[in-house]
C-alpha cells in the first residue's frame, strides 16, 4: 500500500469566523480539510468550495446529537476518505 504525504485537518466551527479562516489557510498550506459545523450548512459549503478552489479536498461533517460525539464521527469519515484515496 502506498504511503500518502497528504495532510488532513479537522477544523471545528469551520463554517464561520476563525474556524472558516483556519480551514482556508490550511487548504492554502496544502491540507485537505474536514469542515465541522452545527447549523449553517450553506456557510460550511461555501468554505468547502473555497478549499476545493485551492486544489484540496473538503469533507463536510455535521454532528448527529446525541448519538455520537461530532469529532469522533467526522474523524472516522476523514480516515475512511483518506484510506479510500490511497487505493
C-alpha positions as a LaTeX table, in Angstrom:
\begin{tabular}{lrrr}
\hline
Residue & $x$ (\AA) & $y$ (\AA) & $z$ (\AA) \\
\hline
Unk1 & 0.00 & 0.00 & 0.00 \\
Unk2 & 1.49 & 3.38 & $-0.97$ \\
Unk3 & 2.15 & 5.87 & 1.79 \\
Unk4 & 0.44 & 9.22 & 1.36 \\
Unk5 & 2.01 & 12.54 & 2.19 \\
Unk6 & $-1.36$ & 14.27 & 2.29 \\
Unk7 & $-2.09$ & 16.27 & 5.39 \\
Unk8 & $-5.65$ & 16.19 & 6.70 \\
Unk9 & $-7.01$ & 18.69 & 9.20 \\
Unk10 & $-10.28$ & 18.57 & 11.14 \\
Unk11 & $-11.49$ & 22.11 & 11.87 \\
Unk12 & $-14.39$ & 22.52 & 14.30 \\
Unk13 & $-16.62$ & 25.55 & 13.90 \\
Unk14 & $-15.32$ & 25.86 & 10.36 \\
Unk15 & $-18.37$ & 27.47 & 8.78 \\
Unk16 & $-17.75$ & 30.95 & 10.20 \\
Unk17 & $-15.22$ & 33.30 & 11.70 \\
Unk18 & $-11.86$ & 32.00 & 12.91 \\
Unk19 & $-12.76$ & 28.39 & 12.02 \\
Unk20 & $-13.53$ & 29.30 & 8.41 \\
Unk21 & $-10.35$ & 31.37 & 8.13 \\
Unk22 & $-8.35$ & 28.48 & 9.60 \\
Unk23 & $-9.86$ & 25.97 & 7.13 \\
Unk24 & $-8.99$ & 28.25 & 4.19 \\
Unk25 & $-5.45$ & 28.85 & 5.46 \\
Unk26 & $-4.84$ & 25.14 & 5.97 \\
Unk27 & $-6.02$ & 24.48 & 2.40 \\
Unk28 & $-3.60$ & 27.12 & 1.12 \\
Unk29 & $-0.83$ & 25.35 & 3.02 \\
Unk30 & $-1.63$ & 22.03 & 1.32 \\
Unk31 & $-4.00$ & 20.32 & 3.75 \\
Unk32 & $-7.23$ & 18.51 & 2.92 \\
Unk33 & $-9.87$ & 19.79 & 5.35 \\
Unk34 & $-12.75$ & 18.17 & 7.23 \\
Unk35 & $-15.18$ & 21.03 & 7.92 \\
Unk36 & $-17.21$ & 20.54 & 11.10 \\
Unk37 & $-20.29$ & 22.73 & 11.52 \\
Unk38 & $-23.51$ & 22.71 & 13.54 \\
Unk39 & $-26.18$ & 24.94 & 11.97 \\
Unk40 & $-25.24$ & 26.78 & 8.82 \\
Unk41 & $-24.84$ & 24.25 & 6.01 \\
Unk42 & $-24.69$ & 26.96 & 3.33 \\
Unk43 & $-21.77$ & 28.69 & 5.06 \\
Unk44 & $-19.97$ & 25.36 & 5.51 \\
Unk45 & $-20.46$ & 24.54 & 1.82 \\
Unk46 & $-19.04$ & 27.96 & 0.91 \\
Unk47 & $-15.89$ & 27.20 & 2.93 \\
Unk48 & $-15.71$ & 23.75 & 1.29 \\
Unk49 & $-15.92$ & 25.39 & $-2.14$ \\
Unk50 & $-13.03$ & 27.70 & $-1.18$ \\
Unk51 & $-10.97$ & 24.71 & $-0.02$ \\
Unk52 & $-11.67$ & 22.88 & $-3.29$ \\
Unk53 & $-10.80$ & 26.02 & $-5.28$ \\
Unk54 & $-7.37$ & 25.81 & $-3.68$ \\
Unk55 & $-6.97$ & 22.31 & $-5.10$ \\
Unk56 & $-7.60$ & 20.44 & $-1.85$ \\
Unk57 & $-10.31$ & 18.00 & $-0.78$ \\
Unk58 & $-13.09$ & 19.08 & 1.61 \\
Unk59 & $-15.39$ & 16.92 & 3.70 \\
Unk60 & $-18.45$ & 18.42 & 5.43 \\
Unk61 & $-19.20$ & 16.99 & 8.89 \\
Unk62 & $-22.33$ & 17.87 & 10.80 \\
Unk63 & $-22.81$ & 16.39 & 14.29 \\
Unk64 & $-25.62$ & 13.95 & 14.94 \\
Unk65 & $-26.55$ & 14.75 & 18.52 \\
Unk66 & $-26.86$ & 12.94 & 20.87 \\
Unk67 & $-25.94$ & 9.60 & 19.33 \\
Unk68 & $-22.22$ & 10.19 & 18.71 \\
Unk69 & $-19.80$ & 12.97 & 19.52 \\
Unk70 & $-19.26$ & 15.05 & 16.36 \\
Unk71 & $-15.47$ & 14.92 & 16.32 \\
Unk72 & $-15.43$ & 11.13 & 16.56 \\
Unk73 & $-17.87$ & 10.81 & 13.65 \\
Unk74 & $-16.05$ & 13.32 & 11.46 \\
Unk75 & $-12.65$ & 11.86 & 12.30 \\
Unk76 & $-13.84$ & 8.39 & 11.30 \\
Unk77 & $-15.20$ & 9.70 & 7.99 \\
Unk78 & $-11.95$ & 11.59 & 7.31 \\
Unk79 & $-9.90$ & 8.46 & 7.98 \\
Unk80 & $-12.06$ & 6.34 & 5.66 \\
Unk81 & $-11.91$ & 9.00 & 2.91 \\
Unk82 & $-8.13$ & 9.20 & 3.22 \\
Unk83 & $-7.74$ & 5.42 & 3.09 \\
Unk84 & $-10.01$ & 5.21 & 0.03 \\
Unk85 & $-7.96$ & 7.85 & $-1.80$ \\
Unk86 & $-4.80$ & 5.74 & $-1.36$ \\
Unk87 & $-6.25$ & 2.72 & $-3.19$ \\
\hline
\end{tabular}
